[in-house]
Structure formats: C-alpha cells, structure tokens
Amino acid sequence: MAVAEQTRTAQAATADGRVPTVIADDVHVVYRVYGGSKGRGSATAALNRILRRKPGGGMREVHAVRGVSFTAYRGEAIGLIGSNGSGKSTLLKTIAGLLPPERGRVYTDGQPSLLGVNAALMNDLTGERNVVLGGLAMGMSREQVRERYEGIVDFSGINEKGDFITLPMRTYSSGMAARLRFSIAAAKDHDVLMIDEALATGDKKFQKRSEARIRELRQEAGTVFLVSHNNKSIRDTCERVLWLEHGQLRMDGPTAEVLKAYEKFTGK
C-alpha cells in the first residue's frame, strides 16, 4: 500500500473524533486460475508453459471480493462472518497488503498485521527460537522480544504439560502451534491486528485468554478484525460485524443485529 494512501487515512477524522484505521473503497479481488481441470497433467509441460509465458488450457477467473466498502475506526473489534468461500480471508489479505485489489483501494493508518492459523513458523526450529524469529518478523526489537518472552510462553500454555518450548515445532499438535502463533502476535501492540480463525483452536481456557487479550488490544487504541465460524467468540469479542456472502458485503452493523440475521439465514 502506498504511503500516500496510509497518510490520507491517518490525517482523517470524523466529526465525533473517531479516527479511521482502515478504509475499503469499492474493493474487488479477482483470482486467475490457469490451466484445465482434466487430470493432474505434466509438471514439465506446465513449467514449459510458464517459461514461454503461455498459460495454456484456458483461464478461469474467480471474483472473490465484489465491491466491498467500509470504514473501521481506532478502538473497534470487528467480526467477519460468512459461509466458506465468501471472501473473508481474501479481504483480510487485501487489507494486509498481501493481495492487490483488481479495482478499488484500501487505505490504512499504520501497518496491518495478519495472524492466521497457517501463519508460517519454522517446523525444524524449537518453539523458543520461533518466538524470537516471530517477534522480530513482527517488528519487535531483540530487547522487546527478550522482555516479552516469558509472557509469550506463559500465555500460550505450551509448557503446562512439559518443556515443549525447547522442542522442535514439528513435535507440536496443530492446537499448540496455533496457540504459540497467536501468543507471539498478541505480544505486540498493533495498529491493526487481523486474526483468521485463531480462536477456533485450543481449549476454552485459552479462548478466554485470547478474548481478554483482544479486549486489551482495543483499549490500547488498536483495531482488531476477527474471522471466526464460532458465533460465541464473535459475540464475546466484537461490537460490530461485517457479513460477507459470495464476496459481497451483505450486512454491516452491531454484532447482535448482524448475527441474528446471519443465524436466520443459515438456520443455525
């Protein structure tokens, strides 16, 4: 995202003093899938097509996000809900600057940070080493990582049943790895923190700690986006919800109001 786009957002403020942190203006995101769907094909042939810049086999477009517009403000926690494939994760990646919009623009105040359950840590390194590398990757200094290390490990609960933090990440369960990723990200104060399904992992005790930490992040003047299929997590954490279906923003409003409509729509 261009610096000018970030600056424009930072300088804006509403009449009631609220400061916008993210502005999505008619955002469209399109994936282009090259090649046919018949069989697995030849990897050698595919490589030759790439080298010749000839897609071959036709092209299919997937319009993942369709004209989404909204403004998020400092201090808000916003839930993103919708059916599988509705564009929630794609929208977060676009806000984070990982996917360019086909049309429209995203303006941000500060640097958005995206935390996903599949966020990459290095499986062959110990949890201890991953805490250091993860903290540095998120913009913390080595001194900040040292100061917050014990808190990160304690928050994750990795060592509650043994000294797992000294073992390679490949020995962790998926839930343990996800808890450690969340704990690393939550140790830093964020301008905009986006969490993709992170609260779906772990036991109820860890989910409660996660929800409490998100409330702290809001109080520290950040903005939090939470993607979850767990409506209770959304209710407990967010006061506003964006509902996406088929890439379109179907509803944007108070949590109770949007979830009521969504649950009626899904029959749950």
Beta strands, then each sheet from edge to edge (+ up, - down):
strand 1: 20-34
strand 2: 59-73
strand 3: 77-81
strand 4: 103-108
strand 5: 112-116
strand 6: 192-196
strand 7: 223-227
strand 8: 240-245
strand 9: 248-254
sheet 1: 2+ 1- 4+
sheet 2: 5+ 6+ 7+ 3+ 8+ 9-
end
